[in-house]
Amino acid sequence: MNRDIILTEEVKKYMEEVNNNYFQAKKYYQAIINTQNTYQQMALLNELYSFIKSIATFYYQDLNDYMDIKSLVLDSEKAINQEFIIDTTPHYKYKKKRIAPKFLLKDEEYMVKYLVNKTRDKLYVNSLDIANLNLQGKCFKAAERVLSLSALNKVKATSYVIRPGYIKNASICDYMAEHAFVILNLNGNKYLVDPTYSQFFYLSTSSLNRKGVLDFMGTNVGTYMLMSEERKKIAQKILKDGYIKLTPNVLKYYLDGFTNFYRNGTYYEETNDFSYEPTYQDSDYMAFLEGKDNQLNHEKEKYLAYQKLPLKNPTLDFHKR
């Protein structure tokens, strides 16, 4: 009888903490939706991230009672004003009819522009505000269209799908976080085509404080692309034109952004590497893309995809240093 009473008290205490944590998170959510000031919204979101990291040890072994709190965090991010962390408007104008170049050898880059803009015609259809168009989840349709248009115009094209850890035929998390892009080969020159790249530059998922939040992927790709001038220039070119001429450095820097995104807070806490400069080279990345290698052969699985463990230091600062 006494044991039953003790268990009941333990359950009662546990449920009180679950409820208290939920209502504390909900206060942040309500504060975010009640302000229109983007700076204040992001400040509140960062406070919410910090709070969630402080209570992670209470939930990580069994996430059932954490799911409502996770939903509040996701809803809080969705409530942030839709803004980008980089101001680059697509260099594009809709045309009802486009004419493909007749001489591929002579008009190589024009052909690339033609393929990209024909794809954007579909992506941007009926949109009056293409600079702020939400292209999340559209990468596969875009890649398929580039491939079909390339085939019609006798252009060699290969589509690549990447996911956390660069695992080619499997996944290390239920949220696939997949992205598709295309590499064109014209006259021996290669071009990386990614018309939906802007989806990785939303302010709402750009805070480095997002790293380490239990059961979340890390900070979005765009944040890392703006950490160096070389990566920033590549990002601006792709965002503006939807493509970039492929060189070894372009491939490395483009995929460095995803590599940093795929690493969770545990990686940075245990390695103490806050440079955000992956050591993988273009040859390594090509092996990843072709399924000959992946991050799991070089990094621990607990370092990748969802944050699986609570941080030992919940207040760890993830800013570059």
C-alpha positions as CSV (number, residue, x, y, z in Angstrom):
1,M,0.0,0.0,0.0
2,N,2.8,2.4,1.0
3,R,4.6,1.6,-2.3
4,D,1.4,2.4,-4.3
5,I,1.2,5.8,-2.5
6,I,4.9,6.5,-3.3
7,L,4.5,5.6,-7.0
8,T,1.4,7.8,-7.2
9,E,3.3,10.7,-5.7
10,E,6.2,10.1,-8.1
11,V,3.8,10.1,-11.1
12,K,2.1,13.2,-9.8
13,K,5.4,15.0,-9.4
14,Y,6.5,13.9,-12.9
15,M,3.2,15.1,-14.5
16,E,3.5,18.4,-12.7
17,E,6.9,18.9,-14.2
18,V,5.7,17.9,-17.7
19,N,2.8,20.4,-17.4
20,N,5.0,23.2,-16.0
21,N,7.5,22.7,-18.9
22,Y,4.8,22.8,-21.5
23,F,3.2,25.9,-20.1
24,Q,6.5,27.7,-19.9
25,A,7.2,26.8,-23.6
26,K,3.7,27.9,-24.5
27,K,4.4,31.3,-22.9
28,Y,7.2,31.9,-25.3
29,Y,5.1,30.8,-28.2
30,Q,2.3,33.2,-27.3
31,A,4.8,36.0,-26.8
32,I,6.2,35.3,-30.3
33,I,2.8,35.4,-32.0
34,N,1.8,38.5,-30.1
35,T,4.6,40.6,-31.5
36,Q,5.2,41.8,-35.0
37,N,8.8,42.9,-34.4
38,T,11.0,40.4,-36.1
39,Y,14.0,41.2,-33.8
40,Q,11.9,40.6,-30.7
41,Q,10.5,37.4,-32.2
42,M,14.0,36.0,-32.8
43,A,15.1,37.0,-29.3
44,L,12.1,35.2,-27.8
45,L,12.8,32.2,-30.0
46,N,16.4,32.0,-28.8
47,E,15.2,32.1,-25.2
48,L,12.8,29.3,-26.0
49,Y,15.7,27.2,-27.5
50,S,17.7,27.8,-24.4
51,F,14.8,26.8,-22.2
52,I,14.3,23.5,-24.2
53,K,18.0,22.7,-23.9
54,S,17.9,23.2,-20.1
55,I,15.1,20.6,-19.7
56,A,16.4,18.0,-22.3
57,T,17.7,15.6,-19.6
58,F,14.1,15.2,-18.4
59,Y,12.9,13.9,-21.8
60,Y,15.6,12.4,-23.9
61,Q,15.2,8.7,-22.8
62,D,11.5,8.8,-23.7
63,L,10.2,11.5,-26.1
64,N,6.5,10.8,-25.7
65,D,5.9,13.6,-23.3
66,Y,8.2,15.9,-25.2
67,M,6.2,15.9,-28.5
68,D,3.8,18.6,-27.4
69,I,6.7,20.8,-26.5
70,K,8.5,20.1,-29.8
71,S,5.3,21.1,-31.6
72,L,5.3,24.4,-29.8
73,V,8.9,25.1,-30.9
74,L,8.0,24.3,-34.5
75,D,4.9,26.5,-34.3
76,S,7.0,29.2,-32.9
77,E,9.4,29.1,-35.8
78,K,6.5,29.1,-38.3
79,A,5.2,32.3,-36.5
80,I,8.4,34.2,-37.2
81,N,8.0,36.8,-39.9
82,Q,8.9,35.3,-43.2
83,E,12.2,36.9,-43.9
84,F,15.5,35.8,-45.4
85,I,19.0,36.2,-44.0
86,I,20.3,37.3,-47.4
87,D,18.9,39.8,-49.8
88,T,19.3,38.3,-53.2
89,T,16.4,38.6,-55.7
90,P,16.3,35.9,-58.5
91,H,17.5,37.2,-61.8
92,Y,14.3,36.1,-63.6
93,K,11.4,37.3,-65.7
94,Y,8.5,35.1,-66.8
95,K,8.2,34.4,-70.5
96,K,5.3,32.6,-72.0
97,K,7.5,31.2,-74.7
98,R,11.2,30.5,-74.5
99,I,13.4,29.6,-77.4
100,A,16.2,27.0,-76.8
101,P,19.6,27.8,-78.4
102,K,20.2,26.0,-81.7
103,F,24.0,25.7,-81.4
104,L,24.9,24.1,-78.1
105,L,28.6,24.5,-78.5
106,K,28.3,28.2,-79.1
107,D,25.5,29.0,-76.6
108,E,26.5,26.8,-73.7
109,E,25.7,29.1,-70.8
110,Y,22.6,30.4,-72.6
111,M,21.4,26.8,-72.6
112,V,21.9,26.5,-68.8
113,K,19.9,29.8,-68.3
114,Y,17.2,28.4,-70.6
115,L,16.9,25.2,-68.6
116,V,16.8,27.0,-65.3
117,N,14.3,29.7,-66.4
118,K,12.0,27.1,-67.9
119,T,12.1,25.3,-64.5
120,R,11.5,28.6,-62.7
121,D,8.5,29.2,-65.0
122,K,6.9,26.2,-63.3
123,L,8.1,27.0,-59.8
124,Y,7.0,30.7,-59.9
125,V,3.7,30.2,-61.7
126,N,1.1,32.8,-60.7
127,S,3.5,34.2,-58.1
128,L,3.7,38.0,-57.9
129,D,6.5,38.0,-55.2
130,I,9.2,35.6,-56.4
131,A,11.8,37.1,-54.0
132,N,9.8,35.8,-51.0
133,L,8.4,32.7,-52.6
134,N,8.5,29.6,-50.3
135,L,10.2,26.8,-52.2
136,Q,10.4,24.3,-49.4
137,G,9.7,20.8,-50.6
138,K,9.9,21.8,-54.3
139,C,13.5,20.6,-55.0
140,F,12.5,17.1,-56.4
141,K,10.0,18.6,-58.8
142,A,12.5,21.2,-59.9
143,A,15.2,18.5,-60.4
144,E,12.9,16.3,-62.4
145,R,12.0,19.3,-64.6
146,V,15.6,20.1,-65.2
147,L,16.3,16.5,-66.1
148,S,13.4,16.2,-68.6
149,L,14.2,19.5,-70.2
150,S,17.9,18.5,-70.5
151,A,16.9,15.2,-72.2
152,L,14.8,17.1,-74.7
153,N,17.7,19.4,-75.5
154,K,20.3,16.6,-75.6
155,V,22.2,17.9,-72.5
156,K,23.9,15.5,-70.2
157,A,22.4,15.9,-66.7
158,T,22.6,14.0,-63.4
159,S,20.4,14.4,-60.4
160,Y,21.8,14.0,-56.9
161,V,19.8,13.5,-53.7
162,I,21.5,14.2,-50.4
163,R,20.3,13.4,-46.9
164,P,21.9,13.6,-43.4
165,G,25.2,11.8,-43.4
166,Y,25.1,11.6,-47.2
167,I,23.6,8.1,-46.9
168,K,22.6,7.2,-50.4
169,N,20.0,4.5,-50.0
170,A,18.9,4.8,-46.4
171,S,18.4,7.3,-43.7
172,I,19.7,7.9,-40.1
173,C,16.6,9.8,-39.1
174,D,12.8,9.6,-39.8
175,Y,12.9,13.2,-41.0
176,M,14.8,12.7,-44.2
177,A,16.0,16.3,-44.7
178,E,16.6,15.4,-48.3
179,H,17.6,17.8,-51.0
180,A,17.9,17.3,-54.7
181,F,20.0,19.3,-57.2
182,V,21.4,18.7,-60.7
183,I,24.8,18.8,-62.3
184,L,24.8,19.5,-66.1
185,N,27.6,18.6,-68.4
186,L,28.0,20.7,-71.6
187,N,31.0,20.4,-73.8
188,G,33.0,19.1,-70.8
189,N,32.0,22.0,-68.6
190,K,29.8,21.3,-65.6
191,Y,27.1,23.5,-63.9
192,L,25.4,23.0,-60.6
193,V,21.7,23.7,-60.8
194,D,19.6,24.4,-57.7
195,P,16.5,26.6,-58.4
196,T,15.1,26.0,-54.9
197,Y,18.2,26.9,-52.9
198,S,16.4,29.9,-51.2
199,Q,14.5,27.5,-48.9
200,F,17.7,27.2,-46.8
201,F,18.0,30.9,-46.0
202,Y,14.9,31.6,-43.8
203,L,15.6,33.7,-40.7
204,S,13.3,31.5,-38.6
205,T,15.7,28.6,-38.7
206,S,19.0,30.6,-38.9
207,S,19.9,30.9,-35.2
208,L,23.0,29.0,-34.1
209,N,21.2,28.5,-30.8
210,R,18.9,26.0,-32.6
211,K,21.9,23.6,-32.4
212,G,21.6,21.2,-29.5
213,V,17.8,21.4,-29.2
214,L,16.6,17.9,-28.4
215,D,15.1,16.0,-31.4
216,F,15.8,18.8,-33.8
217,M,18.0,19.2,-36.8
218,G,20.5,22.0,-36.5
219,T,20.7,25.5,-37.9
220,N,19.8,25.7,-41.6
221,V,22.3,25.6,-44.5
222,G,22.2,29.3,-45.3
223,T,23.7,30.3,-42.0
224,Y,26.9,28.5,-42.7
225,M,27.1,29.8,-46.3
226,L,27.3,33.3,-45.0
227,M,30.2,32.5,-42.6
228,S,32.9,33.1,-45.3
229,E,33.1,35.3,-48.3
230,E,33.9,32.4,-50.6
231,R,30.7,30.5,-49.6
232,K,28.6,33.7,-49.6
233,K,29.6,34.5,-53.2
234,I,28.6,31.0,-54.2
235,A,25.3,31.3,-52.4
236,Q,24.5,34.7,-54.0
237,K,25.2,33.3,-57.5
238,I,23.0,30.3,-57.0
239,L,20.2,32.3,-55.4
240,K,20.3,34.9,-58.2
241,D,20.7,32.7,-61.3
242,G,19.7,29.2,-60.1
243,Y,23.0,27.8,-61.2
244,I,26.7,28.2,-61.0
245,K,29.6,26.9,-63.1
246,L,31.0,23.9,-61.2
247,T,34.6,23.9,-60.0
248,P,36.2,21.8,-57.2
249,N,35.9,24.7,-54.8
250,V,32.3,25.4,-55.7
251,L,31.3,21.8,-55.0
252,K,33.2,21.8,-51.7
253,Y,31.8,25.0,-50.4
254,Y,28.2,24.3,-51.6
255,L,28.3,20.9,-49.8
256,D,30.1,22.3,-46.7
257,G,26.9,24.1,-45.9
258,F,25.0,20.8,-45.8
259,T,27.7,19.1,-43.9
260,N,27.5,21.7,-41.1
261,F,23.7,21.4,-41.2
262,Y,23.9,17.6,-40.8
263,R,26.1,17.9,-37.7
264,N,24.2,18.3,-34.4
265,G,25.2,20.0,-31.2
266,T,26.9,16.9,-29.8
267,Y,29.5,17.0,-32.6
268,Y,30.5,20.6,-31.7
269,E,30.4,20.0,-27.9
270,E,32.7,16.9,-28.1
271,T,35.1,18.0,-30.8
272,N,35.2,21.7,-29.8
273,D,35.4,22.5,-33.5
274,F,33.5,25.8,-34.0
275,S,35.3,26.8,-37.2
276,Y,32.4,25.5,-39.4
277,E,35.1,24.6,-42.0
278,P,34.7,20.9,-42.9
279,T,37.9,19.2,-44.0
280,Y,36.2,17.2,-46.7
281,Q,37.4,18.1,-50.3
282,D,35.6,17.9,-53.6
283,S,36.8,14.4,-54.2
284,D,35.4,13.3,-50.9
285,Y,32.0,14.9,-51.7
286,M,31.9,13.2,-55.1
287,A,32.4,9.9,-53.4
288,F,29.5,10.8,-51.0
289,L,27.3,11.8,-53.9
290,E,28.0,8.6,-55.8
291,G,27.4,6.4,-52.8
292,K,31.0,5.2,-52.5
293,D,31.4,6.8,-49.0
294,N,29.5,8.8,-46.4
295,Q,29.9,10.8,-43.2
296,L,29.2,7.7,-41.0
297,N,32.6,6.3,-42.1
298,H,34.3,9.4,-40.7
299,E,32.1,10.7,-37.9
300,K,30.0,9.1,-35.1
301,E,26.4,8.6,-35.8
302,K,25.4,10.4,-32.6
303,Y,27.0,13.5,-34.2
304,L,24.6,13.6,-37.1
305,A,21.0,14.4,-37.9
306,Y,18.6,14.9,-34.9
307,Q,20.0,15.9,-31.6
308,K,19.8,12.6,-29.8
309,L,21.4,13.4,-26.5
310,P,21.1,16.4,-24.1
311,L,24.1,18.7,-24.2
312,K,26.4,18.3,-21.2
313,N,26.5,22.1,-21.2
314,P,23.0,23.4,-22.1
315,T,24.3,26.9,-22.3
316,L,27.1,26.1,-24.8
317,D,27.7,29.0,-27.3
318,F,27.7,27.7,-30.8
319,H,28.9,30.9,-32.5
320,K,32.0,30.7,-34.7
321,R,35.3,31.2,-33.0
